[in-house]
Amino acid sequence: MRRTKVAQVYKKTGNLRAVQLLLGHTKMDSTVRYLGVDIDDALSLSEGIDL
């Protein structure tokens, strides 16, 4: 359930940093591996989100 929820948050927002905070990860690489996304794709998506 934990992975499903954060995967949905990531899919809807593309905000990798928010997912990292929700999971309590200190390293972005851990979050990317947890979600199973390519790092380049993840960074592209997160850079496209204005905060």
PyMOL Python script that loads the backbone (N, CA, C, O; Angstrom):
from pymol import cmd

cmd.read_pdbstr("""\
ATOM      1  N   MET A   1       0.815  -1.183   0.000  1.00  0.00           N
ATOM      2  CA  MET A   1       0.000   0.000   0.000  1.00  0.00           C
ATOM      3  C   MET A   1       0.870   1.263   0.000  1.00  0.00           C
ATOM      4  O   MET A   1       0.554   2.238  -0.682  1.00  0.00           O
ATOM      5  N   ARG A   2       1.947   1.240   0.755  1.00  0.00           N
ATOM      6  CA  ARG A   2       2.820   2.407   0.844  1.00  0.00           C
ATOM      7  C   ARG A   2       3.369   2.780  -0.534  1.00  0.00           C
ATOM      8  O   ARG A   2       3.360   3.950  -0.916  1.00  0.00           O
ATOM      9  N   ARG A   3       3.839   1.790  -1.266  1.00  0.00           N
ATOM     10  CA  ARG A   3       4.406   2.065  -2.592  1.00  0.00           C
ATOM     11  C   ARG A   3       3.328   2.546  -3.555  1.00  0.00           C
ATOM     12  O   ARG A   3       3.580   3.437  -4.366  1.00  0.00           O
ATOM     13  N   THR A   4       2.150   1.979  -3.479  1.00  0.00           N
ATOM     14  CA  THR A   4       1.054   2.359  -4.366  1.00  0.00           C
ATOM     15  C   THR A   4       0.684   3.825  -4.174  1.00  0.00           C
ATOM     16  O   THR A   4       0.515   4.557  -5.149  1.00  0.00           O
ATOM     17  N   LYS A   5       0.560   4.251  -2.931  1.00  0.00           N
ATOM     18  CA  LYS A   5       0.166   5.632  -2.644  1.00  0.00           C
ATOM     19  C   LYS A   5       1.190   6.625  -3.174  1.00  0.00           C
ATOM     20  O   LYS A   5       0.827   7.582  -3.857  1.00  0.00           O
ATOM     21  N   VAL A   6       2.463   6.406  -2.868  1.00  0.00           N
ATOM     22  CA  VAL A   6       3.475   7.355  -3.330  1.00  0.00           C
ATOM     23  C   VAL A   6       3.663   7.286  -4.843  1.00  0.00           C
ATOM     24  O   VAL A   6       3.994   8.290  -5.473  1.00  0.00           O
ATOM     25  N   ALA A   7       3.456   6.118  -5.424  1.00  0.00           N
ATOM     26  CA  ALA A   7       3.527   6.005  -6.883  1.00  0.00           C
ATOM     27  C   ALA A   7       2.420   6.833  -7.528  1.00  0.00           C
ATOM     28  O   ALA A   7       2.633   7.450  -8.572  1.00  0.00           O
ATOM     29  N   GLN A   8       1.240   6.847  -6.913  1.00  0.00           N
ATOM     30  CA  GLN A   8       0.138   7.664  -7.431  1.00  0.00           C
ATOM     31  C   GLN A   8       0.436   9.149  -7.266  1.00  0.00           C
ATOM     32  O   GLN A   8       0.140   9.943  -8.158  1.00  0.00           O
ATOM     33  N   VAL A   9       1.010   9.522  -6.150  1.00  0.00           N
ATOM     34  CA  VAL A   9       1.386  10.924  -5.934  1.00  0.00           C
ATOM     35  C   VAL A   9       2.392  11.345  -6.991  1.00  0.00           C
ATOM     36  O   VAL A   9       2.267  12.418  -7.582  1.00  0.00           O
ATOM     37  N   TYR A  10       3.382  10.509  -7.228  1.00  0.00           N
ATOM     38  CA  TYR A  10       4.408  10.824  -8.223  1.00  0.00           C
ATOM     39  C   TYR A  10       3.810  10.918  -9.626  1.00  0.00           C
ATOM     40  O   TYR A  10       4.142  11.814 -10.401  1.00  0.00           O
ATOM     41  N   LYS A  11       2.926   9.979  -9.932  1.00  0.00           N
ATOM     42  CA  LYS A  11       2.319   9.950 -11.261  1.00  0.00           C
ATOM     43  C   LYS A  11       1.466  11.192 -11.509  1.00  0.00           C
ATOM     44  O   LYS A  11       1.488  11.750 -12.605  1.00  0.00           O
ATOM     45  N   LYS A  12       0.717  11.625 -10.499  1.00  0.00           N
ATOM     46  CA  LYS A  12      -0.165  12.793 -10.646  1.00  0.00           C
ATOM     47  C   LYS A  12       0.602  14.106 -10.661  1.00  0.00           C
ATOM     48  O   LYS A  12       0.248  15.023 -11.403  1.00  0.00           O
ATOM     49  N   THR A  13       1.645  14.205  -9.851  1.00  0.00           N
ATOM     50  CA  THR A  13       2.336  15.486  -9.705  1.00  0.00           C
ATOM     51  C   THR A  13       3.681  15.542 -10.403  1.00  0.00           C
ATOM     52  O   THR A  13       4.126  16.608 -10.831  1.00  0.00           O
ATOM     53  N   GLY A  14       4.327  14.389 -10.517  1.00  0.00           N
ATOM     54  CA  GLY A  14       5.681  14.368 -11.057  1.00  0.00           C
ATOM     55  C   GLY A  14       6.687  14.954 -10.080  1.00  0.00           C
ATOM     56  O   GLY A  14       7.841  15.187 -10.442  1.00  0.00           O
ATOM     57  N   ASN A  15       6.262  15.195  -8.844  1.00  0.00           N
ATOM     58  CA  ASN A  15       7.100  15.837  -7.841  1.00  0.00           C
ATOM     59  C   ASN A  15       7.862  14.781  -7.050  1.00  0.00           C
ATOM     60  O   ASN A  15       7.352  14.203  -6.091  1.00  0.00           O
ATOM     61  N   LEU A  16       9.079  14.552  -7.474  1.00  0.00           N
ATOM     62  CA  LEU A  16       9.910  13.536  -6.851  1.00  0.00           C
ATOM     63  C   LEU A  16      10.321  13.943  -5.438  1.00  0.00           C
ATOM     64  O   LEU A  16      10.457  13.090  -4.561  1.00  0.00           O
ATOM     65  N   ARG A  17      10.516  15.217  -5.218  1.00  0.00           N
ATOM     66  CA  ARG A  17      10.902  15.705  -3.888  1.00  0.00           C
ATOM     67  C   ARG A  17       9.787  15.449  -2.859  1.00  0.00           C
ATOM     68  O   ARG A  17      10.063  15.070  -1.721  1.00  0.00           O
ATOM     69  N   ALA A  18       8.549  15.657  -3.264  1.00  0.00           N
ATOM     70  CA  ALA A  18       7.426  15.397  -2.360  1.00  0.00           C
ATOM     71  C   ALA A  18       7.380  13.920  -1.982  1.00  0.00           C
ATOM     72  O   ALA A  18       7.145  13.576  -0.823  1.00  0.00           O
ATOM     73  N   VAL A  19       7.602  13.061  -2.956  1.00  0.00           N
ATOM     74  CA  VAL A  19       7.612  11.621  -2.699  1.00  0.00           C
ATOM     75  C   VAL A  19       8.761  11.268  -1.762  1.00  0.00           C
ATOM     76  O   VAL A  19       8.607  10.449  -0.856  1.00  0.00           O
ATOM     77  N   GLN A  20       9.910  11.892  -1.987  1.00  0.00           N
ATOM     78  CA  GLN A  20      11.061  11.652  -1.117  1.00  0.00           C
ATOM     79  C   GLN A  20      10.721  12.012   0.324  1.00  0.00           C
ATOM     80  O   GLN A  20      11.044  11.262   1.245  1.00  0.00           O
ATOM     81  N   LEU A  21      10.077  13.145   0.523  1.00  0.00           N
ATOM     82  CA  LEU A  21       9.700  13.570   1.872  1.00  0.00           C
ATOM     83  C   LEU A  21       8.671  12.629   2.487  1.00  0.00           C
ATOM     84  O   LEU A  21       8.763  12.289   3.666  1.00  0.00           O
ATOM     85  N   LEU A  22       7.699  12.211   1.696  1.00  0.00           N
ATOM     86  CA  LEU A  22       6.670  11.296   2.208  1.00  0.00           C
ATOM     87  C   LEU A  22       7.259   9.963   2.653  1.00  0.00           C
ATOM     88  O   LEU A  22       6.804   9.365   3.629  1.00  0.00           O
ATOM     89  N   LEU A  23       8.263   9.511   1.935  1.00  0.00           N
ATOM     90  CA  LEU A  23       8.886   8.233   2.261  1.00  0.00           C
ATOM     91  C   LEU A  23       9.942   8.357   3.351  1.00  0.00           C
ATOM     92  O   LEU A  23      10.353   7.355   3.937  1.00  0.00           O
ATOM     93  N   GLY A  24      10.380   9.573   3.622  1.00  0.00           N
ATOM     94  CA  GLY A  24      11.416   9.764   4.627  1.00  0.00           C
ATOM     95  C   GLY A  24      12.802   9.398   4.147  1.00  0.00           C
ATOM     96  O   GLY A  24      13.684   9.103   4.954  1.00  0.00           O
ATOM     97  N   HIS A  25      13.004   9.414   2.832  1.00  0.00           N
ATOM     98  CA  HIS A  25      14.318   9.102   2.277  1.00  0.00           C
ATOM     99  C   HIS A  25      15.220  10.330   2.357  1.00  0.00           C
ATOM    100  O   HIS A  25      14.770  11.453   2.131  1.00  0.00           O
ATOM    101  N   THR A  26      16.485  10.112   2.676  1.00  0.00           N
ATOM    102  CA  THR A  26      17.434  11.218   2.709  1.00  0.00           C
ATOM    103  C   THR A  26      18.107  11.411   1.354  1.00  0.00           C
ATOM    104  O   THR A  26      18.566  12.508   1.035  1.00  0.00           O
ATOM    105  N   LYS A  27      18.163  10.359   0.571  1.00  0.00           N
ATOM    106  CA  LYS A  27      18.817  10.434  -0.740  1.00  0.00           C
ATOM    107  C   LYS A  27      17.788  10.262  -1.849  1.00  0.00           C
ATOM    108  O   LYS A  27      16.936   9.375  -1.796  1.00  0.00           O
ATOM    109  N   MET A  28      17.884  11.132  -2.858  1.00  0.00           N
ATOM    110  CA  MET A  28      16.970  11.070  -3.993  1.00  0.00           C
ATOM    111  C   MET A  28      17.122   9.744  -4.736  1.00  0.00           C
ATOM    112  O   MET A  28      16.144   9.202  -5.250  1.00  0.00           O
ATOM    113  N   ASP A  29      18.346   9.224  -4.790  1.00  0.00           N
ATOM    114  CA  ASP A  29      18.583   7.944  -5.469  1.00  0.00           C
ATOM    115  C   ASP A  29      17.757   6.823  -4.855  1.00  0.00           C
ATOM    116  O   ASP A  29      17.267   5.947  -5.568  1.00  0.00           O
ATOM    117  N   SER A  30      17.604   6.846  -3.550  1.00  0.00           N
ATOM    118  CA  SER A  30      16.800   5.821  -2.875  1.00  0.00           C
ATOM    119  C   SER A  30      15.346   5.900  -3.308  1.00  0.00           C
ATOM    120  O   SER A  30      14.693   4.880  -3.532  1.00  0.00           O
ATOM    121  N   THR A  31      14.855   7.111  -3.420  1.00  0.00           N
ATOM    122  CA  THR A  31      13.464   7.317  -3.836  1.00  0.00           C
ATOM    123  C   THR A  31      13.251   6.844  -5.268  1.00  0.00           C
ATOM    124  O   THR A  31      12.253   6.194  -5.579  1.00  0.00           O
ATOM    125  N   VAL A  32      14.194   7.176  -6.127  1.00  0.00           N
ATOM    126  CA  VAL A  32      14.101   6.778  -7.539  1.00  0.00           C
ATOM    127  C   VAL A  32      14.108   5.257  -7.652  1.00  0.00           C
ATOM    128  O   VAL A  32      13.311   4.680  -8.392  1.00  0.00           O
ATOM    129  N   ARG A  33      15.003   4.614  -6.922  1.00  0.00           N
ATOM    130  CA  ARG A  33      15.047   3.139  -6.950  1.00  0.00           C
ATOM    131  C   ARG A  33      13.764   2.543  -6.399  1.00  0.00           C
ATOM    132  O   ARG A  33      13.258   1.555  -6.933  1.00  0.00           O
ATOM    133  N   TYR A  34      13.238   3.128  -5.345  1.00  0.00           N
ATOM    134  CA  TYR A  34      12.009   2.639  -4.721  1.00  0.00           C
ATOM    135  C   TYR A  34      10.844   2.685  -5.704  1.00  0.00           C
ATOM    136  O   TYR A  34      10.035   1.760  -5.776  1.00  0.00           O
ATOM    137  N   LEU A  35      10.777   3.779  -6.458  1.00  0.00           N
ATOM    138  CA  LEU A  35       9.694   3.926  -7.429  1.00  0.00           C
ATOM    139  C   LEU A  35       9.936   3.119  -8.703  1.00  0.00           C
ATOM    140  O   LEU A  35       9.003   2.819  -9.448  1.00  0.00           O
ATOM    141  N   GLY A  36      11.198   2.776  -8.941  1.00  0.00           N
ATOM    142  CA  GLY A  36      11.522   2.015 -10.141  1.00  0.00           C
ATOM    143  C   GLY A  36      11.471   2.853 -11.405  1.00  0.00           C
ATOM    144  O   GLY A  36      11.103   2.359 -12.470  1.00  0.00           O
ATOM    145  N   VAL A  37      11.842   4.125 -11.287  1.00  0.00           N
ATOM    146  CA  VAL A  37      11.858   5.004 -12.456  1.00  0.00           C
ATOM    147  C   VAL A  37      13.296   5.297 -12.843  1.00  0.00           C
ATOM    148  O   VAL A  37      14.206   5.207 -12.018  1.00  0.00           O
ATOM    149  N   ASP A  38      13.489   5.642 -14.087  1.00  0.00           N
ATOM    150  CA  ASP A  38      14.797   6.013 -14.588  1.00  0.00           C
ATOM    151  C   ASP A  38      15.156   7.389 -14.029  1.00  0.00           C
ATOM    152  O   ASP A  38      14.315   8.288 -14.016  1.00  0.00           O
ATOM    153  N   ILE A  39      16.381   7.560 -13.574  1.00  0.00           N
ATOM    154  CA  ILE A  39      16.796   8.814 -12.937  1.00  0.00           C
ATOM    155  C   ILE A  39      16.649  10.008 -13.877  1.00  0.00           C
ATOM    156  O   ILE A  39      16.238  11.085 -13.443  1.00  0.00           O
ATOM    157  N   ASP A  40      16.974   9.837 -15.146  1.00  0.00           N
ATOM    158  CA  ASP A  40      16.852  10.948 -16.095  1.00  0.00           C
ATOM    159  C   ASP A  40      15.398  11.362 -16.276  1.00  0.00           C
ATOM    160  O   ASP A  40      15.092  12.554 -16.322  1.00  0.00           O
ATOM    161  N   ASP A  41      14.505  10.387 -16.380  1.00  0.00           N
ATOM    162  CA  ASP A  41      13.078  10.681 -16.494  1.00  0.00           C
ATOM    163  C   ASP A  41      12.574  11.370 -15.240  1.00  0.00           C
ATOM    164  O   ASP A  41      11.823  12.343 -15.315  1.00  0.00           O
ATOM    165  N   ALA A  42      12.981  10.872 -14.106  1.00  0.00           N
ATOM    166  CA  ALA A  42      12.532  11.436 -12.828  1.00  0.00           C
ATOM    167  C   ALA A  42      12.995  12.880 -12.677  1.00  0.00           C
ATOM    168  O   ALA A  42      12.214  13.740 -12.269  1.00  0.00           O
ATOM    169  N   LEU A  43      14.231  13.148 -12.995  1.00  0.00           N
ATOM    170  CA  LEU A  43      14.739  14.507 -12.867  1.00  0.00           C
ATOM    171  C   LEU A  43      14.069  15.443 -13.863  1.00  0.00           C
ATOM    172  O   LEU A  43      13.778  16.592 -13.529  1.00  0.00           O
ATOM    173  N   SER A  44      13.822  14.977 -15.067  1.00  0.00           N
ATOM    174  CA  SER A  44      13.122  15.802 -16.065  1.00  0.00           C
ATOM    175  C   SER A  44      11.736  16.182 -15.580  1.00  0.00           C
ATOM    176  O   SER A  44      11.324  17.337 -15.690  1.00  0.00           O
ATOM    177  N   LEU A  45      11.019  15.207 -15.042  1.00  0.00           N
ATOM    178  CA  LEU A  45       9.677  15.474 -14.541  1.00  0.00           C
ATOM    179  C   LEU A  45       9.703  16.437 -13.358  1.00  0.00           C
ATOM    180  O   LEU A  45       8.901  17.368 -13.288  1.00  0.00           O
ATOM    181  N   SER A  46      10.625  16.207 -12.434  1.00  0.00           N
ATOM    182  CA  SER A  46      10.642  17.056 -11.243  1.00  0.00           C
ATOM    183  C   SER A  46      11.079  18.477 -11.575  1.00  0.00           C
ATOM    184  O   SER A  46      10.634  19.420 -10.919  1.00  0.00           O
ATOM    185  N   GLU A  47      11.937  18.656 -12.571  1.00  0.00           N
ATOM    186  CA  GLU A  47      12.348  19.997 -12.961  1.00  0.00           C
ATOM    187  C   GLU A  47      11.233  20.746 -13.670  1.00  0.00           C
ATOM    188  O   GLU A  47      11.231  21.976 -13.691  1.00  0.00           O
ATOM    189  N   GLY A  48      10.293  20.027 -14.246  1.00  0.00           N
ATOM    190  CA  GLY A  48       9.171  20.659 -14.948  1.00  0.00           C
ATOM    191  C   GLY A  48       8.079  21.149 -14.025  1.00  0.00           C
ATOM    192  O   GLY A  48       7.132  21.793 -14.478  1.00  0.00           O
ATOM    193  N   ILE A  49       8.189  20.860 -12.746  1.00  0.00           N
ATOM    194  CA  ILE A  49       7.180  21.270 -11.771  1.00  0.00           C
ATOM    195  C   ILE A  49       7.644  22.536 -11.071  1.00  0.00           C
ATOM    196  O   ILE A  49       8.723  22.558 -10.480  1.00  0.00           O
ATOM    197  N   ASP A  50       6.843  23.583 -11.132  1.00  0.00           N
ATOM    198  CA  ASP A  50       7.152  24.829 -10.440  1.00  0.00           C
ATOM    199  C   ASP A  50       6.665  24.758  -9.011  1.00  0.00           C
ATOM    200  O   ASP A  50       5.519  24.400  -8.742  1.00  0.00           O
ATOM    201  N   LEU A  51       7.541  25.098  -8.115  1.00  0.00           N
ATOM    202  CA  LEU A  51       7.177  25.130  -6.702  1.00  0.00           C
ATOM    203  C   LEU A  51       7.236  26.545  -6.182  1.00  0.00           C
ATOM    204  O   LEU A  51       6.962  26.782  -5.006  1.00  0.00           O
TER     205      LEU A  51
END
""", "prot")
cmd.dss("prot")
cmd.show_as("cartoon", "prot")
cmd.util.cbc("prot")
cmd.orient("prot")
